[in-house]
Amino acid sequence: MDWMTFPALELDGLRHGFSLRTADIAREDLDAQLRPSLTALGLPAANVVEGEQTHGNSVAFVPQFPLPGAPESLTPAGRIPGVDALVTQLTGVPLVVRVADCGPVYFYDPVHRAIAVAHSGRKGTEGNITAQTIRTMQEKCGTRPEDLIVQLGPCIRPPHYEVPFAEEIGKQARAAGVVRYHDSLECTACDLEKYYSYRAELGKTGRMWAVLMLEG
């Protein structure tokens, strides 16, 4: 599995990546590849935290690892139920969201050493999950929006999708007070050799992962 990175997040004490399309194999096999691929990148795959991703705008703060009550409090796949975004100040804990057209949004507060990832598709953007994530970082980590670095990764965009939610994510971030906002400007449906696209491939496709981790 190959990964791309973003210049805005190539910073000391921070690790990140966005996985690219691999061979056309079953989705469950792609899920099984996630942790070995993270290990190959030098990330502690056993510490991965994911959300269930219900296309909502709920955010979970991860205060400790292993997760409280695990595995009883988790979904069968080991994901925190009912959330589409994750926030932490823990080092060595990769936060992961999976996408195949929806927007992967990365958040980094270099002042309070806090990170977040969010899954923001049409419904999540309608619910302003970007602002909800920033609000959680403010409440739990003391984050000031003006200190944040926010990066939007590849996602579907017009004319391949009639809803310009990527543009809206940027507006929402700036409305919340973000100054350093970066957009990859990459469209998942435009390059099926590089990305998976749920819409362009009529639902029969794999998933890509956005990962973000604080180093100790």
FILUMBA-950845 format. One record per residue (C-alpha): x, y negated, z negated; chain; residue number from 1. Coordinates in pm, whole numbers, m for minus. Last residue first. Layout:
REM FILUMBA-950845
<atom><x>X</x><y>Y</y><z>Z</z><chaine>A</chaine><num>NUM</num></atom>
...
REM end
This chain:
REM FILUMBA-950845
<atom><x>655</x><y>m1141</y><z>m2162</z><chaine>A</chaine><num>216</num></atom>
<atom><x>513</x><y>m1140</y><z>m1811</z><chaine>A</chaine><num>215</num></atom>
<atom><x>162</x><y>m1266</y><z>m1753</z><chaine>A</chaine><num>214</num></atom>
<atom><x>m37</x><y>m1067</y><z>m1498</z><chaine>A</chaine><num>213</num></atom>
<atom><x>m255</x><y>m1128</y><z>m1192</z><chaine>A</chaine><num>212</num></atom>
<atom><x>m395</x><y>m869</y><z>m951</z><chaine>A</chaine><num>211</num></atom>
<atom><x>m626</x><y>m911</y><z>m651</z><chaine>A</chaine><num>210</num></atom>
<atom><x>m729</x><y>m579</y><z>m507</z><chaine>A</chaine><num>209</num></atom>
<atom><x>m854</x><y>m485</y><z>m163</z><chaine>A</chaine><num>208</num></atom>
<atom><x>m1141</x><y>m247</y><z>m94</z><chaine>A</chaine><num>207</num></atom>
<atom><x>m1229</x><y>14</y><z>164</z><chaine>A</chaine><num>206</num></atom>
<atom><x>m1483</x><y>16</y><z>443</z><chaine>A</chaine><num>205</num></atom>
<atom><x>m1819</x><y>141</y><z>560</z><chaine>A</chaine><num>204</num></atom>
<atom><x>m2039</x><y>m152</y><z>461</z><chaine>A</chaine><num>203</num></atom>
<atom><x>m2115</x><y>m264</y><z>814</z><chaine>A</chaine><num>202</num></atom>
<atom><x>m1750</x><y>m300</y><z>914</z><chaine>A</chaine><num>201</num></atom>
<atom><x>m1773</x><y>m675</y><z>979</z><chaine>A</chaine><num>200</num></atom>
<atom><x>m1974</x><y>m728</y><z>662</z><chaine>A</chaine><num>199</num></atom>
<atom><x>m1766</x><y>m517</y><z>424</z><chaine>A</chaine><num>198</num></atom>
<atom><x>m1440</x><y>m653</y><z>566</z><chaine>A</chaine><num>197</num></atom>
<atom><x>m1110</x><y>m477</y><z>491</z><chaine>A</chaine><num>196</num></atom>
<atom><x>m796</x><y>m675</y><z>572</z><chaine>A</chaine><num>195</num></atom>
<atom><x>m480</x><y>m664</y><z>784</z><chaine>A</chaine><num>194</num></atom>
<atom><x>m580</x><y>m469</y><z>1094</z><chaine>A</chaine><num>193</num></atom>
<atom><x>m933</x><y>m595</y><z>1052</z><chaine>A</chaine><num>192</num></atom>
<atom><x>m821</x><y>m955</y><z>1108</z><chaine>A</chaine><num>191</num></atom>
<atom><x>m1098</x><y>m1212</y><z>1144</z><chaine>A</chaine><num>190</num></atom>
<atom><x>m1341</x><y>m1049</y><z>901</z><chaine>A</chaine><num>189</num></atom>
<atom><x>m1108</x><y>m1108</y><z>605</z><chaine>A</chaine><num>188</num></atom>
<atom><x>m1064</x><y>m1478</y><z>677</z><chaine>A</chaine><num>187</num></atom>
<atom><x>m744</x><y>m1643</y><z>546</z><chaine>A</chaine><num>186</num></atom>
<atom><x>m750</x><y>m2010</y><z>445</z><chaine>A</chaine><num>185</num></atom>
<atom><x>m517</x><y>m1915</y><z>155</z><chaine>A</chaine><num>184</num></atom>
<atom><x>m680</x><y>m2192</y><z>m48</z><chaine>A</chaine><num>183</num></atom>
<atom><x>m492</x><y>m2382</y><z>m319</z><chaine>A</chaine><num>182</num></atom>
<atom><x>m625</x><y>m2602</y><z>m597</z><chaine>A</chaine><num>181</num></atom>
<atom><x>m392</x><y>m2808</y><z>m815</z><chaine>A</chaine><num>180</num></atom>
<atom><x>m617</x><y>m3085</y><z>m946</z><chaine>A</chaine><num>179</num></atom>
<atom><x>m886</x><y>m2882</y><z>m1121</z><chaine>A</chaine><num>178</num></atom>
<atom><x>m1138</x><y>m3100</y><z>m1307</z><chaine>A</chaine><num>177</num></atom>
<atom><x>m1452</x><y>m2883</y><z>m1297</z><chaine>A</chaine><num>176</num></atom>
<atom><x>m1571</x><y>m3070</y><z>m986</z><chaine>A</chaine><num>175</num></atom>
<atom><x>m1240</x><y>m2976</y><z>m820</z><chaine>A</chaine><num>174</num></atom>
<atom><x>m1298</x><y>m2607</y><z>m889</z><chaine>A</chaine><num>173</num></atom>
<atom><x>m1658</x><y>m2624</y><z>m773</z><chaine>A</chaine><num>172</num></atom>
<atom><x>m1565</x><y>m2797</y><z>m448</z><chaine>A</chaine><num>171</num></atom>
<atom><x>m1301</x><y>m2535</y><z>m377</z><chaine>A</chaine><num>170</num></atom>
<atom><x>m1545</x><y>m2254</y><z>m447</z><chaine>A</chaine><num>169</num></atom>
<atom><x>m1795</x><y>m2424</y><z>m213</z><chaine>A</chaine><num>168</num></atom>
<atom><x>m1554</x><y>m2413</y><z>80</z><chaine>A</chaine><num>167</num></atom>
<atom><x>m1503</x><y>m2042</y><z>24</z><chaine>A</chaine><num>166</num></atom>
<atom><x>m1882</x><y>m2001</y><z>m5</z><chaine>A</chaine><num>165</num></atom>
<atom><x>m1934</x><y>m2112</y><z>352</z><chaine>A</chaine><num>164</num></atom>
<atom><x>m2253</x><y>m1900</y><z>400</z><chaine>A</chaine><num>163</num></atom>
<atom><x>m2317</x><y>m1802</y><z>761</z><chaine>A</chaine><num>162</num></atom>
<atom><x>m2058</x><y>m1529</y><z>769</z><chaine>A</chaine><num>161</num></atom>
<atom><x>m1831</x><y>m1443</y><z>1063</z><chaine>A</chaine><num>160</num></atom>
<atom><x>m1850</x><y>m1802</y><z>1187</z><chaine>A</chaine><num>159</num></atom>
<atom><x>m1781</x><y>m1886</y><z>908</z><chaine>A</chaine><num>158</num></atom>
<atom><x>m1567</x><y>m1733</y><z>632</z><chaine>A</chaine><num>157</num></atom>
<atom><x>m1499</x><y>m1395</y><z>475</z><chaine>A</chaine><num>156</num></atom>
<atom><x>m1236</x><y>m1386</y><z>202</z><chaine>A</chaine><num>155</num></atom>
<atom><x>m858</x><y>m1409</y><z>167</z><chaine>A</chaine><num>154</num></atom>
<atom><x>m731</x><y>m1553</y><z>m162</z><chaine>A</chaine><num>153</num></atom>
<atom><x>m837</x><y>m1862</y><z>m354</z><chaine>A</chaine><num>152</num></atom>
<atom><x>m569</x><y>m2001</y><z>m585</z><chaine>A</chaine><num>151</num></atom>
<atom><x>m615</x><y>m2216</y><z>m895</z><chaine>A</chaine><num>150</num></atom>
<atom><x>m329</x><y>m2377</y><z>m1087</z><chaine>A</chaine><num>149</num></atom>
<atom><x>m467</x><y>m2523</y><z>m1406</z><chaine>A</chaine><num>148</num></atom>
<atom><x>m330</x><y>m2815</y><z>m1606</z><chaine>A</chaine><num>147</num></atom>
<atom><x>m609</x><y>m3056</y><z>m1503</z><chaine>A</chaine><num>146</num></atom>
<atom><x>m866</x><y>m2803</y><z>m1621</z><chaine>A</chaine><num>145</num></atom>
<atom><x>m737</x><y>m2822</y><z>m1980</z><chaine>A</chaine><num>144</num></atom>
<atom><x>m703</x><y>m2479</y><z>m2136</z><chaine>A</chaine><num>143</num></atom>
<atom><x>m751</x><y>m2434</y><z>m2510</z><chaine>A</chaine><num>142</num></atom>
<atom><x>m735</x><y>m2055</y><z>m2477</z><chaine>A</chaine><num>141</num></atom>
<atom><x>m1077</x><y>m1923</y><z>m2576</z><chaine>A</chaine><num>140</num></atom>
<atom><x>m1307</x><y>m2220</y><z>m2517</z><chaine>A</chaine><num>139</num></atom>
<atom><x>m1116</x><y>m2383</y><z>m2231</z><chaine>A</chaine><num>138</num></atom>
<atom><x>m1043</x><y>m2052</y><z>m2062</z><chaine>A</chaine><num>137</num></atom>
<atom><x>m1410</x><y>m1960</y><z>m2093</z><chaine>A</chaine><num>136</num></atom>
<atom><x>m1509</x><y>m2292</y><z>m1936</z><chaine>A</chaine><num>135</num></atom>
<atom><x>m1265</x><y>m2233</y><z>m1650</z><chaine>A</chaine><num>134</num></atom>
<atom><x>m1424</x><y>m1895</y><z>m1585</z><chaine>A</chaine><num>133</num></atom>
<atom><x>m1774</x><y>m2039</y><z>m1594</z><chaine>A</chaine><num>132</num></atom>
<atom><x>m1667</x><y>m2317</y><z>m1356</z><chaine>A</chaine><num>131</num></atom>
<atom><x>m1539</x><y>m2061</y><z>m1105</z><chaine>A</chaine><num>130</num></atom>
<atom><x>m1838</x><y>m1834</y><z>m1165</z><chaine>A</chaine><num>129</num></atom>
<atom><x>m2055</x><y>m2108</y><z>m1019</z><chaine>A</chaine><num>128</num></atom>
<atom><x>m2378</x><y>m1901</y><z>m1015</z><chaine>A</chaine><num>127</num></atom>
<atom><x>m2418</x><y>m1965</y><z>m643</z><chaine>A</chaine><num>126</num></atom>
<atom><x>m2050</x><y>m1873</y><z>m611</z><chaine>A</chaine><num>125</num></atom>
<atom><x>m2111</x><y>m1543</y><z>m783</z><chaine>A</chaine><num>124</num></atom>
<atom><x>m2406</x><y>m1476</y><z>m554</z><chaine>A</chaine><num>123</num></atom>
<atom><x>m2219</x><y>m1550</y><z>m232</z><chaine>A</chaine><num>122</num></atom>
<atom><x>m1893</x><y>m1390</y><z>m339</z><chaine>A</chaine><num>121</num></atom>
<atom><x>m1675</x><y>m1491</y><z>m632</z><chaine>A</chaine><num>120</num></atom>
<atom><x>m1479</x><y>m1215</y><z>m805</z><chaine>A</chaine><num>119</num></atom>
<atom><x>m1273</x><y>m1393</y><z>m1069</z><chaine>A</chaine><num>118</num></atom>
<atom><x>m921</x><y>m1364</y><z>m1209</z><chaine>A</chaine><num>117</num></atom>
<atom><x>m790</x><y>m1533</y><z>m1521</z><chaine>A</chaine><num>116</num></atom>
<atom><x>m463</x><y>m1636</y><z>m1680</z><chaine>A</chaine><num>115</num></atom>
<atom><x>m344</x><y>m1809</y><z>m1996</z><chaine>A</chaine><num>114</num></atom>
<atom><x>m1</x><y>m1935</y><z>m2097</z><chaine>A</chaine><num>113</num></atom>
<atom><x>m127</x><y>m2244</y><z>m2283</z><chaine>A</chaine><num>112</num></atom>
<atom><x>69</x><y>m2489</y><z>m2068</z><chaine>A</chaine><num>111</num></atom>
<atom><x>110</x><y>m2275</y><z>m1757</z><chaine>A</chaine><num>110</num></atom>
<atom><x>m267</x><y>m2227</y><z>m1718</z><chaine>A</chaine><num>109</num></atom>
<atom><x>m313</x><y>m1989</y><z>m1426</z><chaine>A</chaine><num>108</num></atom>
<atom><x>m636</x><y>m1905</y><z>m1240</z><chaine>A</chaine><num>107</num></atom>
<atom><x>m673</x><y>m1665</y><z>m947</z><chaine>A</chaine><num>106</num></atom>
<atom><x>m991</x><y>m1645</y><z>m737</z><chaine>A</chaine><num>105</num></atom>
<atom><x>m1069</x><y>m1343</y><z>m520</z><chaine>A</chaine><num>104</num></atom>
<atom><x>m1347</x><y>m1447</y><z>m281</z><chaine>A</chaine><num>103</num></atom>
<atom><x>m1589</x><y>m1185</y><z>m153</z><chaine>A</chaine><num>102</num></atom>
<atom><x>m1512</x><y>m1016</y><z>180</z><chaine>A</chaine><num>101</num></atom>
<atom><x>m1388</x><y>m669</y><z>71</z><chaine>A</chaine><num>100</num></atom>
<atom><x>m1299</x><y>m738</y><z>m292</z><chaine>A</chaine><num>99</num></atom>
<atom><x>m1158</x><y>m579</y><z>m605</z><chaine>A</chaine><num>98</num></atom>
<atom><x>m1069</x><y>m771</y><z>m921</z><chaine>A</chaine><num>97</num></atom>
<atom><x>m770</x><y>m694</y><z>m1141</z><chaine>A</chaine><num>96</num></atom>
<atom><x>m616</x><y>m832</y><z>m1460</z><chaine>A</chaine><num>95</num></atom>
<atom><x>m272</x><y>m686</y><z>m1529</z><chaine>A</chaine><num>94</num></atom>
<atom><x>m185</x><y>m667</y><z>m1900</z><chaine>A</chaine><num>93</num></atom>
<atom><x>187</x><y>m711</y><z>m1971</z><chaine>A</chaine><num>92</num></atom>
<atom><x>143</x><y>m1035</y><z>m2160</z><chaine>A</chaine><num>91</num></atom>
<atom><x>m187</x><y>m1113</y><z>m2326</z><chaine>A</chaine><num>90</num></atom>
<atom><x>m337</x><y>m1459</y><z>m2285</z><chaine>A</chaine><num>89</num></atom>
<atom><x>m648</x><y>m1324</y><z>m2117</z><chaine>A</chaine><num>88</num></atom>
<atom><x>m946</x><y>m1407</y><z>m1897</z><chaine>A</chaine><num>87</num></atom>
<atom><x>m1156</x><y>m1176</y><z>m1678</z><chaine>A</chaine><num>86</num></atom>
<atom><x>m1423</x><y>m1243</y><z>m1416</z><chaine>A</chaine><num>85</num></atom>
<atom><x>m1709</x><y>m1046</y><z>m1261</z><chaine>A</chaine><num>84</num></atom>
<atom><x>m1862</x><y>m903</y><z>m1579</z><chaine>A</chaine><num>83</num></atom>
<atom><x>m2148</x><y>m663</y><z>m1657</z><chaine>A</chaine><num>82</num></atom>
<atom><x>m1949</x><y>m370</y><z>m1792</z><chaine>A</chaine><num>81</num></atom>
<atom><x>m1576</x><y>m380</y><z>m1866</z><chaine>A</chaine><num>80</num></atom>
<atom><x>m1427</x><y>m117</y><z>m1634</z><chaine>A</chaine><num>79</num></atom>
<atom><x>m1315</x><y>235</y><z>m1718</z><chaine>A</chaine><num>78</num></atom>
<atom><x>m1484</x><y>398</y><z>m1418</z><chaine>A</chaine><num>77</num></atom>
<atom><x>m1755</x><y>544</y><z>m1641</z><chaine>A</chaine><num>76</num></atom>
<atom><x>m1829</x><y>189</y><z>m1763</z><chaine>A</chaine><num>75</num></atom>
<atom><x>m1662</x><y>80</y><z>m2082</z><chaine>A</chaine><num>74</num></atom>
<atom><x>m1773</x><y>50</y><z>m2444</z><chaine>A</chaine><num>73</num></atom>
<atom><x>m1707</x><y>417</y><z>m2525</z><chaine>A</chaine><num>72</num></atom>
<atom><x>m1358</x><y>414</y><z>m2373</z><chaine>A</chaine><num>71</num></atom>
<atom><x>m1259</x><y>194</y><z>m2538</z><chaine>A</chaine><num>70</num></atom>
<atom><x>m1414</x><y>40</y><z>m2848</z><chaine>A</chaine><num>69</num></atom>
<atom><x>m1195</x><y>m270</y><z>m2834</z><chaine>A</chaine><num>68</num></atom>
<atom><x>m981</x><y>m275</y><z>m2519</z><chaine>A</chaine><num>67</num></atom>
<atom><x>m633</x><y>m127</y><z>m2551</z><chaine>A</chaine><num>66</num></atom>
<atom><x>m526</x><y>m407</y><z>m2537</z><chaine>A</chaine><num>65</num></atom>
<atom><x>m631</x><y>m724</y><z>m2712</z><chaine>A</chaine><num>64</num></atom>
<atom><x>m809</x><y>m1055</y><z>m2666</z><chaine>A</chaine><num>63</num></atom>
<atom><x>m959</x><y>m988</y><z>m2320</z><chaine>A</chaine><num>62</num></atom>
<atom><x>m1213</x><y>m1265</y><z>m2257</z><chaine>A</chaine><num>61</num></atom>
<atom><x>m1497</x><y>m1148</y><z>m2034</z><chaine>A</chaine><num>60</num></atom>
<atom><x>m1677</x><y>m1371</y><z>m1781</z><chaine>A</chaine><num>59</num></atom>
<atom><x>m2033</x><y>m1342</y><z>m1649</z><chaine>A</chaine><num>58</num></atom>
<atom><x>m2118</x><y>m1500</y><z>m1314</z><chaine>A</chaine><num>57</num></atom>
<atom><x>m2300</x><y>m1220</y><z>m1137</z><chaine>A</chaine><num>56</num></atom>
<atom><x>m2213</x><y>m1000</y><z>m840</z><chaine>A</chaine><num>55</num></atom>
<atom><x>m2220</x><y>m690</y><z>m1066</z><chaine>A</chaine><num>54</num></atom>
<atom><x>m1843</x><y>m661</y><z>m1085</z><chaine>A</chaine><num>53</num></atom>
<atom><x>m1771</x><y>m381</y><z>m1339</z><chaine>A</chaine><num>52</num></atom>
<atom><x>m1467</x><y>m574</y><z>m1460</z><chaine>A</chaine><num>51</num></atom>
<atom><x>m1108</x><y>m454</y><z>m1451</z><chaine>A</chaine><num>50</num></atom>
<atom><x>m822</x><y>m428</y><z>m1701</z><chaine>A</chaine><num>49</num></atom>
<atom><x>m497</x><y>m256</y><z>m1603</z><chaine>A</chaine><num>48</num></atom>
<atom><x>m268</x><y>m150</y><z>m1890</z><chaine>A</chaine><num>47</num></atom>
<atom><x>m174</x><y>194</y><z>m1755</z><chaine>A</chaine><num>46</num></atom>
<atom><x>m56</x><y>28</y><z>m1434</z><chaine>A</chaine><num>45</num></atom>
<atom><x>230</x><y>m150</y><z>m1611</z><chaine>A</chaine><num>44</num></atom>
<atom><x>360</x><y>m349</y><z>m1311</z><chaine>A</chaine><num>43</num></atom>
<atom><x>688</x><y>m269</y><z>m1134</z><chaine>A</chaine><num>42</num></atom>
<atom><x>544</x><y>m301</y><z>m785</z><chaine>A</chaine><num>41</num></atom>
<atom><x>562</x><y>77</y><z>m746</z><chaine>A</chaine><num>40</num></atom>
<atom><x>362</x><y>104</y><z>m1068</z><chaine>A</chaine><num>39</num></atom>
<atom><x>98</x><y>m121</y><z>m916</z><chaine>A</chaine><num>38</num></atom>
<atom><x>76</x><y>111</y><z>m615</z><chaine>A</chaine><num>37</num></atom>
<atom><x>48</x><y>416</y><z>m839</z><chaine>A</chaine><num>36</num></atom>
<atom><x>m236</x><y>239</y><z>m1025</z><chaine>A</chaine><num>35</num></atom>
<atom><x>m435</x><y>136</y><z>m720</z><chaine>A</chaine><num>34</num></atom>
<atom><x>m399</x><y>452</y><z>m512</z><chaine>A</chaine><num>33</num></atom>
<atom><x>m684</x><y>637</y><z>m684</z><chaine>A</chaine><num>32</num></atom>
<atom><x>m921</x><y>354</y><z>m592</z><chaine>A</chaine><num>31</num></atom>
<atom><x>m810</x><y>391</y><z>m230</z><chaine>A</chaine><num>30</num></atom>
<atom><x>m885</x><y>763</y><z>m248</z><chaine>A</chaine><num>29</num></atom>
<atom><x>m1234</x><y>682</y><z>m374</z><chaine>A</chaine><num>28</num></atom>
<atom><x>m1279</x><y>448</y><z>m77</z><chaine>A</chaine><num>27</num></atom>
<atom><x>m1205</x><y>724</y><z>172</z><chaine>A</chaine><num>26</num></atom>
<atom><x>m915</x><y>670</y><z>407</z><chaine>A</chaine><num>25</num></atom>
<atom><x>m856</x><y>434</y><z>696</z><chaine>A</chaine><num>24</num></atom>
<atom><x>m486</x><y>372</y><z>634</z><chaine>A</chaine><num>23</num></atom>
<atom><x>m392</x><y>64</y><z>430</z><chaine>A</chaine><num>22</num></atom>
<atom><x>m542</x><y>m282</y><z>436</z><chaine>A</chaine><num>21</num></atom>
<atom><x>m363</x><y>m538</y><z>225</z><chaine>A</chaine><num>20</num></atom>
<atom><x>m336</x><y>m574</y><z>m151</z><chaine>A</chaine><num>19</num></atom>
<atom><x>m328</x><y>m918</y><z>m309</z><chaine>A</chaine><num>18</num></atom>
<atom><x>m49</x><y>m985</y><z>m556</z><chaine>A</chaine><num>17</num></atom>
<atom><x>50</x><y>m1147</y><z>m882</z><chaine>A</chaine><num>16</num></atom>
<atom><x>320</x><y>m1171</y><z>m1144</z><chaine>A</chaine><num>15</num></atom>
<atom><x>378</x><y>m1472</y><z>m1369</z><chaine>A</chaine><num>14</num></atom>
<atom><x>660</x><y>m1550</y><z>m1612</z><chaine>A</chaine><num>13</num></atom>
<atom><x>853</x><y>m1758</y><z>m1360</z><chaine>A</chaine><num>12</num></atom>
<atom><x>632</x><y>m1876</y><z>m1075</z><chaine>A</chaine><num>11</num></atom>
<atom><x>528</x><y>m1744</y><z>m735</z><chaine>A</chaine><num>10</num></atom>
<atom><x>165</x><y>m1842</y><z>m790</z><chaine>A</chaine><num>9</num></atom>
<atom><x>149</x><y>m2144</y><z>m558</z><chaine>A</chaine><num>8</num></atom>
<atom><x>350</x><y>m1956</y><z>m294</z><chaine>A</chaine><num>7</num></atom>
<atom><x>84</x><y>m1684</y><z>m257</z><chaine>A</chaine><num>6</num></atom>
<atom><x>160</x><y>m1313</y><z>m245</z><chaine>A</chaine><num>5</num></atom>
<atom><x>78</x><y>m1029</y><z>m6</z><chaine>A</chaine><num>4</num></atom>
<atom><x>77</x><y>m660</y><z>m94</z><chaine>A</chaine><num>3</num></atom>
<atom><x>137</x><y>m339</y><z>102</z><chaine>A</chaine><num>2</num></atom>
<atom><x>0</x><y>0</y><z>0</z><chaine>A</chaine><num>1</num></atom>
REM end
